[in-house]
Amino acid sequence: MVLPGLLAVYGIAVQCVGVYCDDDDWNRQPVSVDIQPERVWQWSDWQVLRAARSGWKGSELLPLLAEAVTDPMPARLEPLTADDLRADVQVLRAPTRLSVGGEDKMLVAVRNSATRAWPAFSGDIRVRYRVFLVVRWLSQGRPVAGTGDVRPLPENISPQETVRMAVPLVAPAAPASYEVELAIAQAFDGRTG
């Protein structure tokens, strides 16, 4: 009778860590779990423990819940068309040089130029219908494999509203001249489209 009780307490604790502490960092760092799915089995970098160490994030849900009740144009969880995802992404500050594999940040302003609100939080583990800022590294106009990132919006963005975002950059591993492309995309079943 003790073992089932301990397992129940453990299961509740893991769920609480996932809901109130997880910042999705484990899924993206040091390498995206989509690129290296074997990371799921690495006990040296346990997802639950890293999420717990990242600290309490439960208070971040409160503004989203308040916005869901008070926003005159709520961000609905439904597919958006290309016209619904029209955006103006302006780079406010960016590094001009990065060493091979070097890291820095850029500051961008993202403006919703469409007539529908963009959801930043869906409550769905598969991130269905959330809108993201996609960061791609390009070399001679072509995407560089294994680079880039998908950054969640900091909040729902109403039409004609602008938010600022700090975007981490990790330079590709090979020396060359690169460009960074920024675009808005919506996720469908965990994939951005």
N, C-alpha and C positions, 0 to 999 in steps of 0.2 A: 504494500500500500504506500510505502514511503517513496519508492522509485517513480510511480506514476505522478505523485504530487510534485516531486522535484522536477520532472520533465515538464509538467504543466507550468510551473513557475518559470523555468528556463524559457519555454516557448513564449510566454507573455513578456518576459524581459527582452527577448530578441525582437519581438514585434514593436515594443516601445522604443528601443534603440533605432529601429528602422524608420519609425514614424517621426520621432522627435529629435533625433541626432544626425541622421544620415544627410550628408551634403552632396552625395553622388561623386565625391572625389575618387573613391576607390575604383569606380567603374571606368574612370578616365586616366588615372595616374598610377604607376609610372608609364603604363601603356594601356590603351583601351582594351577592355575585356572582350570587345568584339574582335579585335585583332589577335589577342592571345587568350582564348577561352580557358586554357589550362590553368590560368591564374585562380580560377574558382577553387582549385584543389591545393593551393599553396598555403600551408598552415603558418608559414613565416609572415604572411601578410593577410591576416584573417579579416574579412570584410566587416564583420560585426564589431570586432575590437577597434578597428580604425574608425568606424562610424561613432562608436562610444567616445573615443578620444577626441573627436572633432567638436564635442560639446553640444549643449542643449540648443536646438534650433526650433523648438516648438512655438516660441513667440513669433517666429517668422510667418506662421500660418494665420495669425490673428488679423493682420492687415488684409490678407487675401479673403478671409471669411467676411470681414467687415465690408470689403469692396463688393463681394457677391450680393450683399443685402442692400447696399446704398447706391451702387453704380447705376445711373440712369440707362446706360447701354452695357449690359453685362457681356462678358466674353463667353459665348456659348461654345460648348464642346461638340463641334460638328466640323465636317470637312469644309475647308475654305478653298476658293478658286484662286488662280494666279492673280486675278484682279483684286481679290480680297487681301492678298499678301503684298500689295504695292507698298514699297517702303523707300524712304530716303535715309541712307546710312552715311553719316558724315564722320570722317576721322578728325578728331580734335587734337590728338597728340599721338605720335607714333615714333618708334625708333627708326633711324635711317640705315643703320647697320647692326647686324647681329653676327656673332661668331658662329661657327659650325656647331649646331646643337645648342646654341645659346638661348637664354630665356629673357624675356622682357614683357612689358605690357603696353597696350595701346588703349587710348580712351576714345570711345565713339559715342555719337548721338544717334539714336534710332528713332525715326519718326514714322508712325503709322499713316501712310498717305491714302489708305483705303477708306471705305465707308462702314467696315465691320470691325469690332474689337477683336484683339488677339489674346487668346488664353495663355497665361504663363504657368498655370498649375491645373492639373486635371484630376488629381487624386487616384489616377490609374497607374499601376506599376509599369504598364507598357508605354507610358507617356503618350498615349493616343490623343491626337488633336492639339497637343501643345505646340506653340510656335517658338522657334529657336533662331538664334543668329548662327549661321554656318560660316566657319572660317576655313578657307582653303588656300594652300600655298600653290602658286603656279610657277612653272618654268617654261618660258617661250610659249605662254598661253595655254599650257596643258597642266592639269592637276598633278601634283607630286604624290605618289603612292605613299601611304603610311604617315601622312602629315595632316595637320589641320585639327579642327575641333568643332564641337557643336555646343554652343553656350545657351543655357536657358535664359529667358528674359527675366529681369528682376521683379516684374509685376505685370499684371494685365495691362495692355496698352489700348486705350480707346482711340477712335479715329481722330486724326490730326494731333494726337498727343505725342510728345517726345520724351524719351528716357535716356539717361547716360549710363554707359556700361564700361567697366574696365575689362579688357579682353586679354587674357594671357596669350603670349606667343612663344612657341618653341620652334627655333629654326631647323630646317632639314639638316640631315647628317652629312650631306655632300656640299662642298663649296661651289657656289654658283651665284648668279644674279636671279633673284626671285621677286615675285609680286604676291601680295596677300589680297584675296578676294573675299568680300563680306556680302552675305545674302541672307534674306529671311526665308525660312522654310517651315512647313508644318510636318509634324511626326504622325505616321500611321503605323500602329502596332510596333512601336519602337524604332521605326526607320523614318528618316526625314524624307519628304517628297516635295 
